[in-house]
Structures are given as C-alpha cells and as structure tokens.
Amino acid sequence: MILPINIYGDPMLRKHCTDIGPDYPNLKTLIDDMFETMYHCNGVGLAAPQINKAIRLFIVDSKQIKHEDDDRKGKHEKGVKQAFINAEMIEETGPVKEFEEGCLSIPGLRGDVARPSIIKIKYLDVNFVEHVEEFDNFTARIIQHEYDHIEGELFTDKLKPLKKQLIRNRLNDMIKGKVHADYKIKFPKR
C-alpha cells in the first residue's frame, strides 16, 4: 500500500523517535508498504516519521543508484537494500563531502549538505538480529539522512545560513499547504 508522506511543518518530522520490539504490530507489512511508497515516490530512503510513525525505523535502497563516474573509475558502489530498526549511529568519519540532497517530505527543494563519508552504525534487521556495519559514500549519506529523520532532524537544518535564508519562503509555503508533489502527501495540521 502506498502511504502519504508528511510534508515539512508536520510536528511528526521533529519527533525524536522511540525504539520498537519484535511485537510491533504488522511490522513486516509496514516495511513492505514503506518500500512500495519509497519506490512510488522515486526515493532511495524513507523513515517512519515521514509516514506518520514516531518509531526508530527507516529503509534504504542504494542498490538502485548508479553514479555517472562509477564507470570511469572502473567500479560500482555495492549498495544496500535494508530496513534499519532501532538504529544507533556509532561513528562518522572520513573526509567530509558536500552533496546535493533532497527529501520526499520537502518536495522541490534541494541543497548541499556536508557529511562525513564513512559511518559505523548499529541496527536490527527485520528478524531483530543485531548488526554493526560500516558504510561509505552514497550509501552512508542516505543512511545519515534517514537516521536524521528518526532523530527529528531534516536536511534543511544542515544547510548553510545563506541557503536557509533563500528557501525560507518556500518552506513557509509548505507549512501553509502550498506545495505540489507527484505522490500522496499529508499536509501539516494548522
């Protein structure tokens, strides 16, 4: 089932989410619905607060991405298709790189965000098996972006001050419901 995406201004996007256990109702169905929603919206990640759930759950599929310069370098980033439950960021290292990010909850806006290029994260998979893994490059960036969501943060919080000034009116328009997306959206309650 394709779920509506919460739009900027919805208080759910600012909640620090809570852990869940294996008894969370219909978890596998929820994860399947999240993947279906993400693909429908042409996304590479989706966090539970974006679909109105204040739980520590997000999904990532970086396997679907192929970068233009991968062929020139003679490699292709392996990528990952994974649900991350109760994730805890352990370490962010490596060179800090800027890259343009967007967000399904902030349609039509993009901005350069600087992030460390290597992460180490602890999480549970769909069977509640614990993993501690390192990710790098684009996969690390997607995970960092989605992890921010379960911490109540958005990529716009990490933009340079001038860029924040430039997009302020468009963000205010979103809060007022003046936004369009090619997928189902849920406007903030006024």
C-alpha positions as CSV (number, residue, x, y, z in Angstrom):
1,M,0.0,0.0,0.0
2,I,1.3,3.4,-0.9
3,L,1.3,5.7,2.1
4,P,1.0,9.5,2.2
5,I,4.2,11.4,3.0
6,N,4.2,14.0,5.8
7,I,5.2,17.4,4.5
8,Y,7.6,20.0,6.1
9,G,5.9,21.7,9.0
10,D,4.3,18.5,10.3
11,P,5.3,18.1,14.0
12,M,5.9,14.4,13.5
13,L,9.0,15.2,11.5
14,R,10.6,16.8,14.5
15,K,10.0,14.0,17.0
16,H,12.8,12.0,18.5
17,C,11.5,8.5,17.7
18,T,11.3,5.6,20.1
19,D,12.6,2.0,19.8
20,I,10.3,-0.8,18.9
21,G,10.3,-4.5,19.7
22,P,9.6,-7.6,17.7
23,D,6.0,-7.5,18.9
24,Y,5.4,-4.2,17.0
25,P,2.1,-4.8,15.1
26,N,2.3,-5.7,11.4
27,L,6.0,-4.6,11.2
28,K,6.8,-6.7,8.1
29,T,3.7,-5.3,6.3
30,L,4.7,-1.7,7.3
31,I,8.2,-2.2,6.0
32,D,6.8,-3.6,2.7
33,D,4.5,-0.6,2.4
34,M,7.4,1.7,3.1
35,F,9.4,0.2,0.3
36,E,6.4,0.4,-2.1
37,T,5.9,4.0,-1.1
38,M,9.5,4.9,-1.5
39,Y,9.7,3.4,-5.0
40,H,6.5,5.0,-6.0
41,C,8.0,8.4,-4.9
42,N,11.3,7.7,-6.7
43,G,13.1,7.8,-3.4
44,V,16.2,6.0,-2.1
45,G,15.3,6.1,1.6
46,L,12.2,6.6,3.8
47,A,11.9,7.0,7.5
48,A,8.9,6.1,9.7
49,P,8.2,9.7,10.8
50,Q,7.7,10.6,7.1
51,I,4.7,8.2,7.1
52,N,3.4,9.4,10.5
53,K,5.0,6.8,12.8
54,A,7.3,8.0,15.6
55,I,9.4,4.8,15.7
56,R,13.0,4.2,15.0
57,L,12.7,2.6,11.6
58,F,13.9,3.6,8.2
59,I,14.6,1.9,4.9
60,V,17.3,2.4,2.3
61,D,17.9,1.1,-1.2
62,S,21.1,2.4,-2.6
63,K,21.4,-0.6,-4.9
64,Q,19.2,1.1,-7.4
65,I,21.7,4.0,-7.9
66,K,24.5,4.0,-10.4
67,H,26.6,7.1,-10.5
68,E,27.9,8.5,-13.8
69,D,31.5,8.5,-12.7
70,D,31.4,4.8,-11.4
71,D,32.2,3.5,-14.9
72,R,35.1,5.9,-15.3
73,K,36.6,4.7,-12.0
74,G,36.0,1.1,-13.0
75,K,33.8,0.3,-10.0
76,H,30.2,0.5,-8.9
77,E,29.3,1.0,-5.2
78,K,27.8,-2.2,-3.9
79,G,24.8,-0.5,-2.3
80,V,22.3,-1.9,0.2
81,K,18.6,-2.6,0.3
82,Q,17.8,-2.8,4.0
83,A,15.4,-1.9,6.8
84,F,17.1,-0.4,9.8
85,I,15.3,-0.9,13.2
86,N,16.4,0.9,16.4
87,A,19.5,2.3,14.7
88,E,22.3,3.9,16.7
89,M,25.0,5.9,14.9
90,I,28.3,4.8,16.4
91,E,30.8,6.8,14.4
92,E,31.0,9.2,11.4
93,T,34.5,9.5,10.0
94,G,36.3,10.0,6.7
95,P,36.5,13.1,4.5
96,V,33.6,15.5,4.8
97,K,32.0,15.8,1.4
98,E,29.2,18.2,0.2
99,F,26.5,16.7,-1.9
100,E,23.1,18.0,-3.0
101,E,20.3,16.3,-1.0
102,G,16.5,16.4,-1.3
103,C,13.7,14.9,0.7
104,L,10.3,13.4,0.0
105,S,8.9,15.5,2.9
106,I,10.3,18.7,1.3
107,P,9.3,18.3,-2.4
108,G,11.0,20.5,-4.9
109,L,13.8,21.8,-2.6
110,R,17.4,20.6,-2.7
111,G,20.6,21.8,-1.0
112,D,24.2,21.0,-0.5
113,V,24.8,19.2,2.8
114,A,28.3,18.4,4.2
115,R,28.6,15.0,5.8
116,P,31.5,12.6,6.7
117,S,31.8,9.9,4.1
118,I,32.1,6.9,6.3
119,I,29.7,5.7,9.0
120,K,29.5,2.9,11.5
121,I,26.0,2.1,12.7
122,K,24.4,-0.5,14.9
123,Y,20.9,-1.6,14.0
124,L,18.4,-4.5,14.0
125,D,17.2,-6.2,10.8
126,V,13.6,-7.3,10.1
127,N,14.3,-10.5,12.1
128,F,15.6,-8.4,15.1
129,V,19.2,-9.7,14.5
130,E,21.7,-7.0,15.6
131,H,24.3,-5.8,13.1
132,V,27.2,-3.4,13.4
133,E,28.3,-2.3,9.9
134,E,30.4,0.3,8.1
135,F,29.0,2.1,5.1
136,D,30.6,4.7,2.9
137,N,30.0,7.2,0.1
138,F,26.4,7.5,-1.2
139,T,25.0,4.6,0.9
140,A,26.5,6.3,4.0
141,R,24.9,9.6,3.0
142,I,21.4,8.0,2.5
143,I,21.6,6.3,5.9
144,Q,22.7,9.5,7.6
145,H,19.8,11.4,6.0
146,E,17.3,8.8,7.1
147,Y,18.9,8.5,10.6
148,D,18.5,12.2,11.0
149,H,14.7,11.7,10.4
150,I,14.4,9.4,13.4
151,E,16.3,12.0,15.5
152,G,13.8,14.7,14.5
153,E,16.2,16.5,12.1
154,L,15.9,17.5,8.5
155,F,18.5,18.1,5.8
156,T,17.4,21.8,5.8
157,D,18.8,22.1,9.3
158,K,22.3,21.4,7.9
159,L,22.2,23.9,5.1
160,K,24.5,27.0,5.1
161,P,22.8,30.1,6.6
162,L,22.5,31.9,3.2
163,K,20.8,28.9,1.6
164,K,18.4,28.7,4.6
165,Q,17.5,32.4,4.0
166,L,16.9,31.7,0.3
167,I,14.5,28.9,0.9
168,R,12.6,30.2,4.0
169,N,9.6,31.5,2.0
170,R,9.2,28.2,0.1
171,L,9.3,26.3,3.4
172,N,6.7,28.6,4.9
173,D,4.6,28.0,1.8
174,M,4.8,24.2,2.5
175,I,3.6,24.8,6.1
176,K,0.6,26.6,4.5
177,G,-0.1,23.8,2.1
178,K,1.2,25.5,-1.0
179,V,3.2,22.6,-2.4
180,H,2.9,20.0,-5.1
181,A,4.3,16.5,-5.4
182,D,3.7,13.6,-7.8
183,Y,2.8,11.4,-4.9
184,K,0.4,11.3,-1.9
185,I,1.2,13.9,0.7
186,K,-0.1,14.8,4.1
187,F,-0.2,18.5,5.0
188,P,0.6,19.7,8.4
189,K,-2.4,20.4,10.6
190,R,-3.0,24.1,11.2
